[in-house]
Amino acid sequence: MTDLDSSAAAGRPVLDDETLVFAGAVFDSAREGDVDRLEELLRQGLPANLRNHKGDSLLMLASYHGHLDASRLLLAYGADSGLRNHHGHTPLAGAAFKGDLDMVALLLSHGADVEGASPDGKTALMMAAMFNRHKVVALLLESGANKEAVDAGGMTALAAAKMMGAADTPLLLE
């Protein structure tokens, strides 16, 4: 069974090749931070919360790849800062993982849930702490992140940071 066959079986519309190519180009525009193209499409009615086959929204792709202007544009058109992909990850968690302080601040200023945990219980604070993103950890703590939260394995951000050998973030969490 192909993806198209499974879409039809699931009751979703089957998309033709031309539409699939167009959709791919739209998601590439977000991934590449092509503000002009995104703005043109959004003005024409493209949904700001459009998601790909993995559930990644345009904002998820733009923010993960560090495109502040594209992310600002998508948020201005109503993109949901907390929209999760099929793995339960949020744009905030991706930006925290990448250590993108400006993106984390932007997402928080647009309502991203500082405590929004993934299905395994990992929060943005845990992601930032594990990868020694000390400036992001500080911002998340200032924004109300709970340093005592535990993931599905019972680990706190501090325990995760120590386990990963993070040099700076344990000091902020102790």
C-alpha positions, 0 to 999 in steps of 0.5 A: 500500500502506498502513502496515497493508498493509505491516505485514501483508506484513512478517508483523507483526500488523495493528492496529485503529484502537482499538489504534492510538489507544491506542498513540498515547496511550501514547507521548504519555504518555511525551512529555508526562511523564505519570508517573501514567499511565505507572506505571499502564500499567507496573504492568499489564504495559506493556513498558518498552521499547515502541517506536513506528513510528520505533523511539523507545522510551518512554524516548527520548521521555520523556528527549528531552522532559526528563521526569526523573521519567518517565525514572526511572520507566521505568528503574525498570521496566527500560527500556534506556538504550541502546535505539536508534531506527531512525536509530541514535540513543540517549536519551543522544545526544538528552539531550546534544543538548538540553543536559539535564545532569540527564538525561545524568547519569541515563542514564549512571547507568543504564548508557548507553554514553558512547561509543554512536555513531550510524551516522554515528559521532557520539557524545553528546560530539560532539552536546553539543560541536557545540551548545556544551553545555559542562556536558554535555561536561564530564560526558561527559568525566568519564564517560570519553567519548573526545574523540579519537573520529571520526565517519564524516566524520573529525571529532572533537568538537573539530572539530565544535564549532569548525565549529559556532562553539561558544564554550565547548566547544572549551576543554574539548576542547583 
